[in-house]
């Protein structure tokens, strides 16, 4: 399933609120929220804006994907990611670079088939020309107990 692989993606599903005492910079928190919403809504324009042109994803199957492939998967007919909550969030900011990640119970539909899986992910964000962009994501499937 082509889109199921994407669901393992980036999940660049980054919701502010978490592990560190200091809050995320407001512009990064807004970008992360917009990125999550763009994935759930299959919003091509928002994904184009938020994902860097040189983006790299290592998905849950260990395959490498680029920006074009990520976006194509999220906007493909028959693919729909359900809204999600990031558990055990990780938020680390180092100047103009940030690591945002956590654990997500992902559900949705791919090609008419429901899917459910648990992943851990990390998205690397970089502030470029005054805008936060996702530049790298890595996703790991969590084995069922």
C-alpha positions in Angstrom: 0.0 0.0 0.0 1.7 3.1 -1.2 0.0 5.5 1.2 0.3 3.3 4.2 4.0 3.8 3.8 3.5 7.5 4.0 1.5 7.1 7.1 4.7 5.7 8.6 6.3 8.9 7.5 7.4 11.9 9.0 4.6 12.2 10.8 6.1 15.0 11.1 3.4 15.2 13.4 4.6 17.7 15.8 2.4 19.2 18.4 3.9 21.6 20.9 3.5 21.0 24.5 5.8 19.0 26.3 8.9 17.6 27.5 10.9 20.7 28.1 10.2 23.4 30.6 10.7 26.2 28.1 7.9 26.7 25.6 8.6 26.4 21.9 9.1 29.7 20.0 5.7 30.9 18.9 6.6 30.8 15.2 7.9 27.2 15.5 4.8 26.1 17.5 2.6 27.6 14.8 4.5 25.9 12.0 4.4 22.5 13.7 0.7 22.8 14.3 0.1 23.8 10.7 2.2 20.8 9.5 0.2 18.4 11.5 -3.0 19.9 10.2 -1.7 19.8 6.6 -1.0 16.1 6.9 -4.4 15.3 8.3 -6.2 17.5 5.7 -4.0 16.5 2.8 -3.3 20.2 2.2 -0.8 20.4 -0.7 -0.2 24.1 -0.5 0.6 24.0 3.2 2.9 21.0 2.8 4.7 22.7 -0.1 5.3 25.7 2.2 6.3 23.9 5.3 8.5 21.1 3.9 12.0 22.2 2.7 12.8 21.5 -1.0 15.8 19.3 0.1 13.6 17.4 2.6 14.5 13.7 3.4 12.4 11.2 5.1 13.4 7.8 6.4 10.1 6.1 6.8 9.0 3.2 9.0 10.1 0.7 6.4 13.6 2.2 6.2 13.0 3.7 2.8 14.2 7.1 1.8 11.7 9.6 0.4 11.9 13.2 -0.8 9.5 16.1 -0.6 7.6 15.3 -3.8 6.9 11.7 -2.7 5.8 12.8 0.8 3.3 15.3 -0.6 2.1 12.9 -3.3 1.3 10.3 -0.7 -0.6 12.7 1.6 -2.8 14.1 -1.2 -3.4 10.9 -3.0 -7.1 9.9 -3.5 -8.1 7.2 -1.1 -5.6 8.3 1.6 -6.9 10.0 4.8 -5.0 10.3 8.1 -7.2 10.7 11.1 -6.5 13.5 13.6 -3.9 12.3 16.1 -2.3 13.2 19.4 1.4 13.1 20.1 2.3 11.2 23.2 5.6 11.5 25.0 6.5 14.6 23.1 10.2 15.5 22.6 11.0 19.2 21.9 14.6 20.4 21.6 15.5 23.8 20.2 19.0 24.8 19.3 18.8 28.3 17.8 17.6 28.0 14.3 17.3 24.2 14.5 14.7 22.1 16.4 13.9 18.4 16.9 10.3 17.7 17.5 9.0 14.2 17.9 7.1 11.7 20.0 4.9 8.6 19.9 1.7 8.6 17.8 -1.1 6.1 17.5 -1.9 6.5 13.8 -5.2 5.6 12.2 -6.7 6.3 8.8 -7.7 4.9 5.5 -5.5 3.9 2.6 -7.0 2.7 -0.6 -10.3 2.0 1.1 -8.7 0.0 3.9 -8.5 1.1 7.5 -5.0 1.0 9.1 -3.8 1.5 12.6 -0.2 1.5 13.8 2.0 3.1 16.5 5.1 5.0 15.5 7.9 7.0 17.1 9.1 9.9 15.0 11.4 12.9 15.0 11.2 15.8 12.7 14.2 18.1 12.2 13.1 21.7 11.6 15.4 24.5 10.4 14.7 28.2 10.3 15.5 29.4 6.7 14.9 32.9 5.5 12.9 33.6 8.6 10.5 30.6 8.2 10.6 27.2 9.9 10.7 24.3 7.5 10.9 20.5 8.1 14.2 19.3 6.6 14.4 15.7 7.8 12.1 13.1 9.4 12.7 9.6 10.7 9.9 7.2 11.7 10.2 3.9 13.5 7.3 1.5 13.9 6.6 0.4 17.4 6.2 -3.4 17.6 3.0 -4.7 19.0 3.4 -6.3 22.4 
